[in-house]
Amino acid sequence: MASKALLNQSLRKLPGWAAGFVLCMLPLSAAELHPETVSAWDDYVHTISIQASRRANQGNTFLRLDQRPDSARKVYDGEIVAEPAIANTPRAVSHGLIHDWLGAVFIPHTTIDQILPVVRDYSRYKDFYRPAVLDSKSIALTETDDRFSILLADRSFFRKRALDSEYKSRQFRVGERRWYSIAETTRVQEIADYGSADQHLLPDDQGSGLIWRLFTVMRLEERDGGVFVEVEAIALSREIPLSVRWFVDPIVRRVAKASLSTSLTQTRDAVQANSKAGVNTIASNR
């Protein structure tokens, strides 16, 4: 047990590329998504959707951050917080794992109406969130419903892979100072040998299984001289063999935390740059 703890401590100190190398060496064969895994996922995100709706009508508990005073204080002081949204994450389901993370950032001297042109400017995600996002497109935007596509780089590994994904998003305005959205993937397909002459799109629900589904709840609350941006990011992946789970879990958690922290940093940077430029881009995408 002592050697296991020491190894876990060493893994947490690995740089991102080295953690990816360790994961790359694991014997993960091709996987296929099982119907019972999808059912467990659907039940989970349905519950999250209901909770989001209830939270919007519960006054002072709109942000989950408000129930975590220490984290809220850090965010207001300028830190970016990224932490597990539930006690045991990833949560094991039949033939899969559900990863549920919560992150937040405070953007001072801004308003919700200054943030929305950025978070709904899907065609520029490839600029805002590079290098993780290779390409992005707005498909259709209305007042409350959006459809868009994102090509995600698989940069946690040295294998050449990418994820071609489509999303639907629903927007909810809760008074003048609160807004939230729920976004979920409608299609996720892996591109094998990405960037080479042999690259090819794999069938739905087949491939490495590192990401089967994605679901995101974003909340904005305008107060205290700025806007709190809170993101709950949920992903469904293949299960990790029990024999190596103790070894892999610290890496998975570190990569998840780093990815969420980076995306929140990039969101803040994009909002601040957009505000300085005086750009409003939502209308141009309709």
C-alpha positions as CSV (number, residue, x, y, z in Angstrom):
1,M,0.0,0.0,0.0
2,A,2.9,2.4,0.7
3,S,4.3,1.8,-2.7
4,K,0.9,2.5,-4.3
5,A,0.6,5.8,-2.4
6,L,4.1,6.8,-3.5
7,L,3.3,6.0,-7.1
8,N,0.1,8.0,-7.0
9,Q,2.0,10.9,-5.5
10,S,4.5,10.7,-8.4
11,L,1.8,10.5,-11.0
12,R,0.2,13.8,-9.7
13,K,3.6,15.5,-10.4
14,L,3.8,14.3,-14.0
15,P,3.6,17.0,-16.7
16,G,0.6,16.6,-19.0
17,W,2.5,15.0,-21.8
18,A,4.0,12.4,-19.5
19,A,0.6,11.6,-18.0
20,G,-0.6,11.1,-21.5
21,F,2.3,8.7,-22.2
22,V,1.5,6.6,-19.2
23,L,-2.2,6.4,-20.3
24,C,-1.1,5.6,-23.8
25,M,0.8,2.5,-22.6
26,L,-2.3,1.0,-21.0
27,P,-3.8,-2.0,-22.8
28,L,-7.1,-0.4,-23.9
29,S,-8.4,-2.2,-26.9
30,A,-11.2,-0.9,-29.1
31,A,-14.5,-0.6,-27.3
32,E,-18.2,-0.4,-28.1
33,L,-20.9,1.5,-26.2
34,H,-23.4,-0.8,-24.6
35,P,-27.2,0.0,-24.4
36,E,-27.2,-0.3,-20.6
37,T,-24.4,2.2,-20.4
38,V,-26.4,4.7,-22.5
39,S,-29.4,4.1,-20.2
40,A,-27.4,4.8,-17.1
41,W,-26.1,8.0,-18.7
42,D,-29.5,9.2,-19.8
43,D,-30.8,8.7,-16.3
44,Y,-27.9,10.6,-14.8
45,V,-28.1,13.7,-17.1
46,H,-31.9,13.7,-16.8
47,T,-31.5,14.1,-13.0
48,I,-28.9,16.9,-13.6
49,S,-31.3,18.7,-15.9
50,I,-34.1,18.6,-13.3
51,Q,-31.7,19.9,-10.6
52,A,-30.7,22.7,-12.9
53,S,-34.3,23.7,-13.4
54,R,-35.1,23.6,-9.7
55,R,-31.9,25.5,-8.8
56,A,-33.0,28.3,-11.2
57,N,-36.1,28.8,-9.0
58,Q,-34.5,28.6,-5.5
59,G,-33.3,32.1,-5.0
60,N,-29.9,32.3,-3.4
61,T,-28.8,28.8,-4.4
62,F,-28.7,29.4,-8.1
63,L,-24.9,28.7,-8.2
64,R,-23.6,25.4,-6.8
65,L,-20.7,27.5,-5.8
66,D,-22.8,29.2,-3.2
67,Q,-22.9,25.9,-1.3
68,R,-19.1,25.7,-1.3
69,P,-18.0,28.9,0.7
70,D,-14.3,28.2,0.5
71,S,-14.4,27.7,-3.2
72,A,-16.6,30.8,-3.7
73,R,-14.1,32.9,-1.8
74,K,-11.3,31.7,-4.0
75,V,-13.2,32.4,-7.2
76,Y,-14.1,36.0,-6.0
77,D,-10.4,36.5,-5.2
78,G,-9.5,35.8,-8.8
79,E,-8.7,32.0,-8.7
80,I,-10.2,29.5,-11.0
81,V,-11.7,26.6,-9.2
82,A,-12.1,23.1,-10.8
83,E,-13.1,20.2,-8.5
84,P,-15.3,17.1,-8.5
85,A,-19.0,17.9,-8.6
86,I,-19.8,14.7,-6.7
87,A,-17.9,12.9,-3.9
88,N,-17.0,9.8,-6.0
89,T,-16.0,10.8,-9.5
90,P,-15.7,9.0,-11.8
91,R,-18.9,7.1,-10.9
92,A,-19.0,3.6,-12.2
93,V,-22.0,2.5,-14.2
94,S,-22.5,-0.7,-16.3
95,H,-19.5,-0.9,-18.7
96,G,-18.7,2.8,-18.3
97,L,-17.7,5.7,-16.1
98,I,-19.4,9.1,-15.5
99,H,-17.1,12.0,-14.9
100,D,-18.7,15.0,-13.2
101,W,-16.7,18.1,-12.5
102,L,-17.6,21.6,-11.4
103,G,-15.6,24.7,-12.3
104,A,-16.0,28.5,-11.8
105,V,-14.4,31.8,-12.6
106,F,-15.3,35.4,-11.7
107,I,-15.0,38.0,-14.5
108,P,-15.0,41.5,-13.0
109,H,-16.3,44.6,-14.7
110,T,-18.5,42.7,-17.1
111,T,-22.2,41.8,-17.6
112,I,-24.1,38.7,-18.8
113,D,-24.9,40.5,-22.0
114,Q,-21.2,40.9,-22.6
115,I,-20.5,37.3,-22.0
116,L,-23.3,35.8,-24.1
117,P,-21.8,36.9,-27.5
118,V,-18.7,34.8,-26.6
119,V,-20.3,31.7,-25.2
120,R,-22.7,31.5,-28.1
121,D,-20.2,32.3,-30.8
122,Y,-19.6,28.7,-31.7
123,S,-17.8,29.4,-35.0
124,R,-15.0,31.1,-33.0
125,Y,-14.5,28.3,-30.5
126,K,-11.6,27.1,-32.6
127,D,-10.0,30.5,-31.8
128,F,-11.1,30.8,-28.2
129,Y,-10.3,27.2,-27.1
130,R,-7.3,26.2,-29.2
131,P,-5.4,23.9,-29.3
132,A,-8.1,21.6,-27.9
133,V,-10.7,22.7,-30.4
134,L,-9.5,22.1,-34.0
135,D,-12.6,23.3,-35.7
136,S,-16.0,24.6,-34.8
137,K,-19.2,25.7,-36.6
138,S,-22.6,27.2,-35.8
139,I,-25.3,25.1,-37.4
140,A,-28.4,27.0,-36.3
141,L,-29.2,29.6,-33.6
142,T,-32.5,30.8,-32.3
143,E,-33.4,32.9,-29.3
144,T,-33.4,29.8,-27.0
145,D,-32.0,26.8,-29.0
146,D,-28.6,26.4,-30.6
147,R,-27.0,23.6,-32.7
148,F,-23.2,23.5,-33.4
149,S,-20.3,21.2,-34.2
150,I,-16.9,20.9,-32.7
151,L,-13.8,19.0,-33.7
152,L,-11.9,18.1,-30.6
153,A,-8.2,17.2,-30.5
154,D,-7.3,14.1,-28.5
155,R,-4.1,15.6,-27.0
156,S,-3.9,13.4,-23.9
157,F,-2.3,10.7,-26.0
158,F,0.4,10.3,-28.6
159,R,-2.0,8.4,-30.9
160,K,-3.5,10.4,-33.7
161,R,-7.2,10.8,-32.8
162,A,-9.8,13.4,-32.9
163,L,-13.5,13.6,-32.0
164,D,-16.1,14.9,-34.5
165,S,-19.1,16.0,-32.4
166,E,-22.4,17.8,-32.7
167,Y,-24.3,19.5,-29.9
168,K,-27.7,20.9,-29.1
169,S,-28.0,23.7,-26.5
170,R,-31.0,25.3,-24.7
171,Q,-30.8,28.7,-23.1
172,F,-32.7,30.0,-20.1
173,R,-32.9,33.6,-18.9
174,V,-33.7,33.8,-15.2
175,G,-34.4,37.4,-14.6
176,E,-32.0,40.2,-15.5
177,R,-29.0,38.8,-13.6
178,R,-29.1,35.1,-14.1
179,W,-28.8,32.8,-17.1
180,Y,-28.1,29.2,-17.7
181,S,-27.8,26.7,-20.6
182,I,-27.8,23.0,-21.0
183,A,-25.7,21.6,-23.8
184,E,-25.3,17.9,-24.8
185,T,-23.8,16.0,-27.6
186,T,-26.1,14.5,-30.3
187,R,-23.3,12.8,-32.1
188,V,-19.7,11.9,-31.1
189,Q,-17.6,10.0,-33.7
190,E,-13.9,9.2,-33.4
191,I,-11.5,10.0,-36.2
192,A,-8.8,7.4,-36.3
193,D,-5.3,8.3,-37.6
194,Y,-6.3,12.0,-37.7
195,G,-4.1,14.2,-39.8
196,S,-2.7,11.4,-41.9
197,A,-3.6,10.1,-45.4
198,D,-5.3,7.2,-43.6
199,Q,-7.6,9.1,-41.3
200,H,-11.1,7.8,-41.2
201,L,-14.4,8.3,-39.3
202,L,-15.3,5.4,-37.1
203,P,-19.0,4.3,-36.7
204,D,-21.1,5.8,-33.9
205,D,-20.3,4.5,-30.5
206,Q,-17.2,2.7,-31.5
207,G,-13.5,3.4,-31.0
208,S,-11.3,4.0,-27.9
209,G,-14.3,5.0,-25.7
210,L,-12.4,7.7,-24.0
211,I,-15.4,10.0,-24.6
212,W,-18.8,8.6,-25.5
213,R,-21.0,11.5,-24.5
214,L,-20.7,15.1,-23.1
215,F,-23.1,17.2,-21.2
216,T,-22.6,20.7,-19.8
217,V,-24.6,23.0,-17.6
218,M,-23.3,26.6,-17.6
219,R,-24.6,29.2,-15.2
220,L,-24.0,33.0,-15.2
221,E,-24.8,35.2,-12.3
222,E,-24.2,39.0,-12.4
223,R,-23.3,40.4,-9.0
224,D,-20.5,41.9,-6.9
225,G,-19.3,44.0,-9.8
226,G,-18.9,41.2,-12.4
227,V,-20.2,37.8,-13.4
228,F,-19.7,34.4,-11.9
229,V,-19.3,31.8,-14.6
230,E,-20.0,28.3,-13.4
231,V,-19.6,25.2,-15.5
232,E,-20.6,21.6,-14.6
233,A,-18.9,19.4,-17.2
234,I,-20.0,15.7,-17.4
235,A,-18.6,13.0,-19.6
236,L,-19.3,9.4,-20.3
237,S,-16.3,7.1,-21.0
238,R,-15.5,3.4,-21.2
239,E,-14.7,1.7,-17.9
240,I,-11.2,1.3,-16.7
241,P,-10.1,-2.2,-15.9
242,L,-10.2,-2.7,-12.1
243,S,-6.7,-4.1,-12.1
244,V,-5.3,-0.7,-13.2
245,R,-7.9,1.7,-11.9
246,W,-5.9,2.7,-8.9
247,F,-3.1,3.6,-11.2
248,V,-5.2,5.5,-13.8
249,D,-7.6,7.4,-11.6
250,P,-5.1,10.0,-10.4
251,I,-4.2,10.8,-14.0
252,V,-7.7,10.9,-15.2
253,R,-8.7,13.3,-12.4
254,R,-5.7,15.5,-13.0
255,V,-6.3,15.7,-16.8
256,A,-10.0,16.5,-16.2
257,K,-9.2,19.3,-13.7
258,A,-6.6,20.8,-16.0
259,S,-8.9,20.7,-19.0
260,L,-11.7,22.5,-17.1
261,S,-9.4,25.1,-15.6
262,T,-7.9,25.8,-19.0
263,S,-11.3,26.2,-20.7
264,L,-12.5,28.6,-18.0
265,T,-9.3,30.6,-18.3
266,Q,-9.8,30.8,-22.1
267,T,-13.5,31.8,-21.6
268,R,-12.5,34.7,-19.3
269,D,-9.8,35.8,-21.8
270,A,-12.2,35.7,-24.7
271,V,-14.8,37.7,-22.9
272,Q,-12.3,40.4,-21.8
273,A,-10.8,40.6,-25.3
274,N,-14.3,40.8,-26.8
275,S,-15.4,43.6,-24.4
276,K,-12.3,45.6,-25.3
277,A,-13.0,45.2,-29.0
278,G,-16.7,46.1,-28.6
279,V,-17.7,43.1,-30.6
280,N,-21.2,41.6,-30.6
281,T,-21.2,38.4,-32.7
282,I,-24.4,36.5,-31.9
283,A,-26.5,38.3,-34.5
284,S,-23.9,37.6,-37.3
285,N,-24.3,33.9,-36.7
286,R,-28.1,33.8,-37.3
